[in-house]
Amino acid sequence: MASNPDLVQYICDQCSQAGEVTAKKMFGDYTLYCNGKVVGLICDNAFFVKPTEQGRKLLRSEEMRPPYDGAKPYFFIEDIDDRDYLSSLVKTTADALPAPKRKK
């Protein structure tokens, strides 16, 4: 089941204090980027953030789920209505991840 584009835009808006937050459609669902780094996924109308130790410290409750069949578990984020919380989590996750590899 593909994610609702309105929900995807809402999540991007909620995370907007983290920096440049964008979503790119991939295979019917979405990849969430912050400042050019992949920080999460929106699959089947659910929000998932890449697990990092720094992000783990900010979680209100830790629930790990795979965003799709065969995927590694990500942090499942149920509360998408708290803008400060989501922005902080996304920014912290982006800061903890390595820079994307340059394409040749």
C-alpha positions in Angstrom: 0.0 0.0 0.0 1.5 3.4 -1.0 1.7 6.3 1.4 -0.6 9.2 1.2 1.2 12.2 -0.3 -0.6 14.6 2.1 0.8 12.6 5.0 4.3 12.7 3.5 4.1 16.5 3.2 2.8 16.8 6.7 5.8 14.8 8.1 8.2 16.9 6.0 6.6 20.0 7.4 6.8 18.7 10.9 10.5 18.0 10.5 11.3 21.3 8.8 13.2 22.8 11.7 15.9 20.1 11.3 17.2 21.7 8.1 16.5 21.0 4.4 13.9 18.1 4.7 12.7 16.5 1.5 11.0 13.3 0.5 11.5 11.3 -2.7 9.0 8.7 -3.9 10.6 5.3 -4.3 8.6 2.1 -5.2 5.3 3.6 -4.0 6.6 4.8 -0.7 9.0 7.6 0.3 12.6 8.2 1.5 13.1 11.1 3.8 16.2 13.2 3.5 17.7 15.8 5.8 20.4 18.0 4.4 21.1 15.4 1.7 21.3 12.4 4.0 18.8 9.6 4.1 17.3 9.7 7.6 14.1 7.7 7.3 11.3 6.2 5.4 7.6 6.7 5.1 6.0 3.4 4.2 2.3 2.4 4.4 1.5 5.7 6.0 4.0 5.1 8.9 7.2 7.0 9.7 10.4 5.2 10.4 13.8 6.8 11.3 17.2 5.2 10.8 18.5 3.9 14.1 21.5 5.7 15.6 22.7 5.8 19.2 22.3 9.6 19.3 18.7 9.3 18.0 17.9 6.5 20.5 18.6 8.9 23.4 15.9 11.2 22.2 13.2 8.6 21.7 10.1 8.8 23.9 9.6 5.1 23.5 11.7 2.7 21.5 9.9 0.5 19.1 11.9 -1.2 16.2 10.0 -2.4 13.1 11.0 -3.1 9.6 9.4 -0.5 7.3 8.8 -3.2 4.6 9.3 -6.9 4.2 13.0 -7.9 4.2 14.2 -4.5 5.6 16.3 -4.0 8.7 14.4 -2.6 11.7 14.1 1.2 12.0 12.8 3.3 14.8 9.0 3.4 14.4 7.7 6.9 15.2 4.1 6.9 16.2 3.8 10.6 17.4 4.2 12.7 14.3 2.3 15.7 15.7 5.1 17.1 17.9 7.1 19.4 15.5 10.0 20.1 18.0 10.4 16.4 18.8 10.4 15.3 15.2 12.8 18.1 14.1 15.2 17.3 16.9 15.1 13.6 16.2 15.7 14.0 12.4 18.4 16.6 12.9 20.2 14.4 15.5 20.0 11.4 13.2 21.3 13.4 10.2 24.2 14.7 12.2 25.1 11.2 13.4 25.1 9.7 9.9 28.1 9.8 7.5 28.0 12.1 4.5 26.5 10.5 1.4 29.0 8.9 -1.0 29.8 10.9 -4.1 28.6 9.4 -7.3 31.3 8.9 -10.0 
